[in-house]
Amino acid sequence: MKILAISSTFPYPPTRGGTQLRTFNLLRYLRQRHTITVVTQRSEDVTDTEVAELRESVGELMVFPQPQPSDTEGGIRSKVQRFSTFLQQGTPQSVLDLYSSAMQQWLDETIEAGEFEVITCENSMNEIYVRPEWRQRWRTVVNIHSSVYRKYRHQLEMGASEKHLKNQLNLPLLRRYEERYCAKFTAIVVTTPTDRRQIDAYEPDGQITMIPNGVDLNQFPKRTSDPEGYRLVFIGTMDSQPNIDAVLFFSLEVFPEILQRYPEATFDIVGARPVPEILELEERPGIAVVGRVNSTVEYLHQATICVVPLRTSYGIKNKTLEAMAAGTPVVASDRGLQELAVDGANVPLRALRANESAEYVYAVSRLFEDRQLRKQLSENARAFVEKKYTWQRAGELYEQAIVGN
């Protein structure tokens, strides 16, 4: 089958973020049995080597320059104008900012020539390129990595929205936008049960399939031994606001108490682009801001425990799945464990849950002291990921959604 995949986000390397990770792994799987053409945009930080490596992985590649986004930090007049544009056109400015007329022209001409059997949008922001009439002649699929409406609604409900008034005004427009674009597609793919319920409420004509993210088990093998000790690790890009909040909370409110009980305890913060307030944490006892590394799995294997103290994030977390796959015991918040069955009735214990400072101290102390508990979590978590959260399984489900079986 000849598949055209639209991804305005350059989907490589997969270590760059959730969008790249999901898009790359699903397309790489599809290439095993289908002919894939990827049309994408290249930002200034994408290297020639990365372009060559992506082409080798997915097949034919068409690359357009990424448009420069408009100023999102302008004055009140600029903000009013952006809201007015959203109100009139029905499309968020963040989607319009990355729209390329040259890319649209290439898509129109190539698709009308009948070269492809299926058109996929890898991330909903690419829906802007899909003509509503295309679904009458071709199978069109939108892979919604995350419902933007549900994300902002969640932030508002949790009181975690950085721009409360703006997001409150945009919320009904985002709902209308999602409902409208979903109607353009033959099939709709979502990542979580929560998003599925949200999209299903729009009553779209397209069939909805839920396909969670996965883990590459070759890149995240289960560790062969328990390192013991008192070493904690957090892994995530450190210019992401949810990650910044999580690390500051744990470093300032939780770790000092742990350090009192276990003076040899250490906390490694592993992730690219640490912002100044994160870098300042290295001045505190026991904390190391590692920054970007070539292999996060090495830090997971060396850590006694991986902590995921997220307080504002939404959806299934790749960082949680990767730690579980590596066999590193996890202590995480409700947000860090969202959509994952890790405890409760008739569920093997796969991670420890904590939300308040005292709960983290208690959970971490339990694992520091109990080697058997660490082993239990390690084995149960790895088995859980192997069964439900591999890219092999996700790829199989995605192929079924695309082919229509």
N, C-alpha and C positions, 0 to 999 in steps of 0.2 A: 504494500500500500504506500502511496506517495503522500507524505504528510508535510504541511507547511506550518511551522511553529513561529509565532510572533512573540518576541520578547524585547521590549524596549530597554530593559535592564540587561546588560551584557552578562550572560549566565556562566561566568567563569572568573576566577577559580571558585569551586564550591565552598572554600573556606572563608569567602568574603562575607557571607551572610545568608539568612534564611531563604531569600528569593533565589539567589544563585544556587544554593545547595539543592533546593527542591527541583528547580528547572533543569539543572545539569544532570542530576541523577535519573530523572524520569526520561529525558531525551536520550541519554546514553543507553538506557534499557531498550527504548523503542527502536533504536538503530540496529539492534540485533536481528530484527526481522522485517524492518521497513526502511524505505528511503526517506531520509529526513533532510529538509531544507530549513535552516534557521535564519530568520531575518531579525537583526538586532541593531542596537546603537552602541557606539563606542564613546565613552567619556574620556577625558584627558588622562586619567590615571590607568587606563587599560594599555598594556604594553603589546608590542608586536609579537613577543613570545606567547603571551596569553591568547592572542588571536589565532596563532598557528596551532597551539595546543587544543583550543576549542574546536577548530576545524577538523583536527585529527580525531576528535572524540565523537562529533555529531554528524560529520559529513559535509554537505554543501552549506556554505555560510555566506550570507549577504550582510555587509556591515555599513551602516550609515553613521555620520557624525551625530552625536547627541546635542540637541538644541540647548542653549543656555537658558536656564529657568529665569523667570522674572523675579524681581526683588520681593522676597516675602517679608522683609523687615522694614518696609517703607512706612511712611506716616499714615495718619488716619485716612487721608484721601485715597492712598493706594489700597488700603485694606477695604474701604468701602467699594472701590472699583472692582476689586477681586470678588467680593461678595455679590455685587451686582451682576458680574459676568456669570457666576455660578447660577444665580437666580434666573437669568435670561436664557442661558444656553443649556442649563441642566447638567453640566459636566464640571467636576471640580477643577479648580485652577491647577492643582498638582498634576492632573492628567493632561490638561491643555499645554502645560509648560514643556512636556516632553514629546509633544506631537510634532512629527516631521512630515511636511507636505511631500518631500522627495520620496520618503519611505511609503507614503500613501499611494503615490503615483505608481511606484514599482509594484506594490501589492495589487492595485486595481488592474494593471496591465497583465501581470503574471497570472493572476487568478482567472481573469476573463479568458485567457488563452487556454484554460482547462488543463493546466499541468499538474494539478493536485486533486486528490480525492477527499482530503480532510484538512481543515484549517483549525489550528489550536491557538488560543490566547494564553500564554504562560504568565499568569498574574492578571487580575481583572483590569488593571490600568491600560492594558493593550486592547480592550474592547473598542476603543475609539476608532480603530482601524477597520473594524468589521462592519460591512454594509448589511443592513437588516435583510435585504433581498437575497443575500448569499445563501441563507439557510434553505431556500427553496431549491437550490441546485447542488449544494455541497453540505457535507456534515460539518458543522461548526461546534467547537468545544471551548468552553472557558474554564480554565483551571484557577479557581478563586483561592489564592493562598490564604487570604484572611478577609472576612467581611469588614469593610471599612466602617460601615454603619454600626455594626455590632461592636467593633473595637471602641469607637468614640462614645457610643451609648454606655458601654461598660465603664469607661473612664469617668464619665459624668456621674454614673450611679455610685462609683467608689470614691468620688471626690478627688480623683487623681488627675483631672484634666488641667494641663498647664495654661490653656487658653479657654477658660470656662465659658465665657460669653460667646466667643466666636464659635466654639464647638456646639453650644446649645442652639445657636441660630442655624448652623449648618446641618444639624442632625436630621430634620425632616427632609431637607434637600438631598442628603445622602441616601436616605431611604428610598425616595422617589427615583434617584439616579440608579441605584442597584436594581430596583424593580424593573426599570426601563431596559437596562442593558441585558438583564437575564433573559428577556423575551426574545433576544436576537439569536439565541443559541439552541442547537439541537440537543446538546448535552451539557450538563453543569457538574463540575467537580469541586468539592469542598474538602477541608482538612479535618474538621472537628464536628462532633454531634451538635454543638451549640450553633455553629455556622449553618449546618444542614437545616436545623429547625428554623433559623432566621430566613434562609433562602426559600425554604418550603412555604413559608408564610406568604410569599409573593405569588404563590400558585403559578409558577412558570410552566410553559408547555414542555420545556426540555426535561429529560430525566436527570435526577440528581444522584450522584455517586459520592460517597465519602471515602477519601483516600488519605490517611494520615501520613506524615513525614516518616522517614526511616533512618536507619543507620547503616553505614557500610561496615559490615562485621570484619572485613579484612583490615580496614584502617583502625578499627577499635576492637582488637582481640581482648578476650577476658584475661586479666592478669593471672599469672601462674602461682603467685604467692602473696600472702598478706604482709605488707611492709611493717606492720605494727607502728609503734611510735605515736606521735601527737601532731601529725601534719594535716592541716586543712587546706583545701584549694577551692577557688571559684574560677570558672572559665566563662568568658564572654567578652564581646567587643566593649571597650571601656569608654566609648563616646556615646553609648546608648543610654538614654535617661533612665529606663527601668533598671539597667545594670548598675549605673552610678548610684542610684538610690539604694539598691540592695547591698552593695559593697560598703557604702558609708554607714548604713544601719548596722551591718554586721560588725564592721571594724570599730565603730564608736560605742555601740551599745551592748554587743554580745561578746566580742573577743576579749575585752579587758577582764571580764568575769571568768572566762575560760582560762586566761593566762594566770589568774590568781590561783586557780585550782591546779593547773598544769603549767608550771613555769617554763617547761621546754617546748610548749606548743608554738607552732608557726602557722601563718596564714599567707598562702601564695595567691596573688591576684594575677591571673593569666589572661591576657587578651590585648588585642591591638588598640592603638590610639587612646591610651589613658589620658584623660583630661587633667588639668592642674590640680583640682581638688582630690583626685585619686592619687596622683604622684606624691602629694603631701603626706599621704598615709604612711609612706615608707619611713618617715621619721619616727613612727610609733613602734614600740617594742614588738618583735615577733612578726611584723608584717613586711612582706616583700612584694613590690610591684614589678612583676616580671615583664609585662608588656607582651608583644607579639612573639610567638614561638613557631618553629617549623612543625612540631608535633605536640598537640595537646594531650594525646594519649599517654605520652611519657609522664606527664605531670599527674594524670589520673592514676596511673599505675603506682607512682611513688607516694601518693597521698593516702593517709589513713581514712579520710572522709572527704567527700565533695559536698559543699554546701550550696544551696540554690535559694537564697533568702529574698526572692522577688516579692514585691508588695503591690506592684501596679501593672504587671504585664498581663498578656491575654493569649490564650491558646496553648497548644502543646509545645514544650520547650525542647529544642534539639539538644541543648546542653544537658538537660536531665536524661534524655534517652542515651546520649553518648556516654555519660558517666555510668549509667546502669549497664550498658553493653560492655564497658571496660571492667565491670565487676567491682567498681569502687562504691562502697556504701554511701548512700545519699541521705542527707538531712535537708528537707526543703519545705517551703511554705505551701499553702493551698494553691497559690499562683504558680509556683515552680512545679507542682504536681498536677496542674489542671488537666482534666480529661484522661488521666492515667489511673487505672485501678491498682493501687499499691497497698491498700490496707482495707480493713473492714471485714464483715461477715463473709465467710467462705472464700476469702481472698488470701493467698499466701503473702506474708509480709515481705514487701519488696523495697521499701524505703521508710524512713521515719519522718513524721510530719511535725512541723513547728511553725508558729507564727509570731509569738511573743518572745522577748529576750529570754525569759526564764525557761521557756520550752526548748529553745535552741541549746541553752547551757545543759539542760537535763538530757536531751537527746544525744548531744555530742559526748557528754560524760559517759552515758551508757555504752556507746560504741567504743570509746577509748578503753573502757574497762572490760568489755565482753568480747573476746575473740570469736566465740561461737556465734554471737549475734551478727558480727561483721560477716562471717562466713555465710550465714543464712541469707542475709540481704544480698550478698554478692551473687550467690547461686540463683536465688529466686529472680533477681532483677535481670540477670543475663538470659535466663530461660524465657522470661516475659518478652524481652526485646526480640529474641530469636523467633518467637512464635508470631508476634504481631507487628513489629516495627522494623522491618528490613526494607531496603530499597528494592530488593528482588520482589517482595510481596507487593509493594506499592506500584512497581512497574507493571506487574501482571494485571493489577486492577485498573491501572491507567490505560493499558492496551485494550482491555475489554470495553472501557468507556469510549475510547476513540473508535474502535472497530464497530461497536454497537451490539456486541453479543451480551 
